[in-house]
Amino acid sequence: MFSLHTWLIIICLAYTVAELSNHFRITRTLLRLILLPFSLWELLVKRLMRKIFPPVFPITGSCHMCGRCCQNIIGNPPMFIRKYRLFTSLYMLWHSVIHDFEAYARGPEGEIIFRCRLLGADHICRAYWLRPAVCRDFPYQYWFEQPRFIEGCGFKSGEPKLNPPPSGKVE
């Protein structure tokens, strides 16, 4: 009745319609599963580096589960991406398709502010086990800069811990 070529076209069209109607959910889930080991490896290395070389500003407190951080995700692309509209659009499309983030504002220095579409009404992530690295690593701890937090966040930046000078004379 139909040739193999025709069946492949019908299957591809059906898959495309399903993906478009589900906001790329199948593709996003497959990509997250493929990228998960790399994301976890990067997090492990970052945490190991923080143990070996502790940041100057410690982070104290805990999560209040209010969801403010999920509604104000700051994307700070490099200047060449911010400079050209096409690159900015591709940057926002990547975060929309891969992370299910929605760009809704611009920051004072050209940052792109996203909100997560996976946050439920109960402030619980609906894709917790497959959440992006930016969510897994929150709150992000810089080595030499004081971290900034959203108003009302349970995390706070502690007093800077400076390493004491080495004892003894250096010759």
Buried (B, 14 or more C-beta within 10 A) or exposed (E): EEEEEEEEEEEEEEEEEEBEEEEBEEBBEEBBEEBBEEBEEBEEEBEEEEEEEEBBBBBEEEEEEEBBBBBBBBBEBEEEBBEEEEBBEEBBEEBBBBBBBBBEEEEEEEBBBBBBBBBEEEBEBEBEEBBBBBBBBBBEBEEEEEBEBEEEBBBEBBEEEEEEEEEEEEE
